[in-house]
Amino acid sequence: MSQASENRALLVRLAVGAIAMFGFGFALVPFYEKICEVAGINDIGRRDDAVVNTQVDTTRTVTIEFDTNLHDLAWQFRPLQRSVTVHPGELVQVAFEVVNNRDYAVAGQAIPSYGPRIAGAHVRKLDCFCFSRQTLEARERRVMPVVFVVDADLPGDVNTMTLSYTFFEVAGTQADVAAGRGGAG
Amino acid sequence: MAAVTPDQLHGHHHGPTGLMRWITTTNHKDIGTMYLVFALIMFFAGGVMALTIRAELFQPGLQVVQPEFFNQLTTMHGLVMVFGAIMPAFVGFANWQIPLMIGASDMAFARMNNWSFWLLPPAALLLVGSFLVPGGATAAGWTLYAPLSVQMGMGMDMAIFAVHIMGASSIMGAINIVVTILNMRAPGMTMMKMPLFVWTWLITAYLLIAVMPVLAGAVTMILTDRHFGTAFFNAAGGGDPVLFQHVFWFFGHPEVYIMILPAFGIVSQIIPTFARKPLFGYASMVYATASIAILSFVVWAHHMFTTGMPAATQLFFMYATMLIAVPTGVKVFNWVATMWKGSMTFETPMLFAVGFIFVFTMGGFTGLICAIAPIDIQVQDTYYVVAHFHYVLVAGSLFALFAGTYYWLPKWTGHMPSEKIGKWHFWCSIVFFNLAFFPMHFLGLAGMPRRIPDYGLQFADFNAIATIGAFGFGFSQLLFVLAIVKCARGGERAAARSWEAAEGLEWTVPSPAPHHTFEEAPLVR
């Protein structure tokens, strides 16, 4: 083989390698989601496993305060109760109200967060509006439930915790993406 | 031959003249020169940004720039220095030196080489021009972290396209270098006879081919998140901003070795010349370089210790990172052993090379400290990290570039560089460099966060010292320009073997190197 054709053959091989690595960058996306799923990281929108120990610990009470936020979204969003005081192990149902102020349908996705952070692992959400995308018709008002159990393993020094939700707008074109990813949509 | 001027040497080259010569050239030496000049211009552009940052940080409070513009400056300083100055400068060295060092007549794909270079000026215009658009340049940090980068104005889009173009340029350059090194060596030049600069560039080129496309993918994801409704990094759409950090640092950590391995190569050429001894442990140097390159793919998450990783993951990345100190230590010990009992002289290239070993090793050690996860959680995003990476990038990569420039200037221009200016340049650089960056260790340990235009009064003194050092360092670089210009225009005639004990094929061709060299491949024994 001549020098020029040898060079061209190697060029093609290296270029294929570079293109493959471009694909690899995108392959990292499902790979990352799979790892997070297997390792149980990032399961913000997932239904938690049912509590194994259903014993209610009546010796202590925990106050859970609710906080709601909107991220660039012309909705109204509020909890129907500012806080609840419960026993660990007790099944709790609360409700949130959301109103679409716009004259057209808008889809939103709520993302929960917890304070203190450590409390998050001990809140088992059995039903939550954050498990799925919420699409509100024009001017629609909706009351949405959250059913959860604070498990009895909650560290003894946590007496008050905050459960905060932030609604983000999901653009219409994102419907397929949101539906197809990691159960988080 | 020594009395022949460059014009006469170009006499038999019937190409276009004037500006068109530079636009259409396919000659590796012309292209190398253009890369180096481009890098020098970008170095000063990034330097002006750095000095504006330091001027703002001279005193607490806001005096010089507003916070929004300050954030643009820190971001653009990083992008310009990494993609505009350091990387193109090393590619310039590769273009000039690799064909000369392996006895090839030119790069394998001469026209692609021209294209690789000419992609850079438009990319640089896009990047620097983004200061002028509404909203200004991107201010998300050079790491372009989501969600900030998803929210920025159109300056961000310009930065994304600039990164795409520079990435394409780097990949083409890297492919060219790999093909040249693997296919075009002179007869007898076996792999294990290649000069170390060639070896380090071969490994660097593979790294570039492996990771630049990943960066292109990451910024493409940002672009589609911004404009085409995808949600790679948007939690509400099912994405995750932490994913961006993983993809970015999968590119970003090999990238830091892309910026340092050729520097190792340059220093490995210079130390034996001025110690007048062959390089100690040549084979171990090659294996150490390859080990660093391979390890660089499994350490990326040490940039992300505070993102909430499981402890087991933190431990893996911590130990993998600390493992890199082993091959790096091998290199440092080999350089020291090369100098040991050598007949050393300290011309400017040697001064910069020894300065490199001394100050780069300090940066390496602070890197080891940052590698320890519990400590990193304390110093994350503080000036300690800023001090660390400037010790390895400025005193590492940049000092090696200075060393290499002084070392090969006689070959490029046909004149010896002025030792007087060179020595002034070195001593000013190393003193002011340490004055600028050493206090940043203390600032970081005391908790001063990076990328913030204002700071508490307790940080005032060290910041004032750092700013004085930075301005001293910045103005010292004018000496570098002076040395290059004087050397290009005249001075003591350089012999073919410009330095007494210099080894290698590049010293067998006349100085300045004629337009065409090694059209008949030399025989290496």
Interface residues (C-beta under 8 A of the other chain):
Chain A: Q3 E6 N7 L10 L11 L14 A15 G17 A18 I19 A20 M21 F22 G23 F24 G25 F26 L28 V29 Y32 E33 C36 A39 I41 N42 I44 H71 G108 Q109 I111 F168 E169 V170 A171 G172 T173 Q174 V177 A178 G180 R181 G182 A184 G185
Chain B: A108 F109 I171 A174 I175 V178 V179 L182 N183 M184 I209 A210 V211 M212 P213 V214 L215 A216 G217 A218 M221 F228 G229 T230 A231 F232 N234 A235 A236 G237 G238 G239 D240 V242 L243 H246 V247 F250 F251 G308 P310
